[in-house]
């Protein structure tokens, strides 16, 4: 199920929120439920100091 809520905030700008709900049984069949070990990333995340260097390499400016 997907919920979408939007409206004009106190600052006059539009704001929106999306909520996605997925049945736990469906996640288990795909191996994606948080209680399953396969739901964790297989590779460790890149070090924080790589961020600006690694993400900026693809952009030419």
Secondary structure, DSSP 8 states (H G I E B T S, - for coil): -EEEEEEE-TTSSEEEEEEE---HHHHHHHT--TTSGGGS-SS----GGGHHHHHHTT---
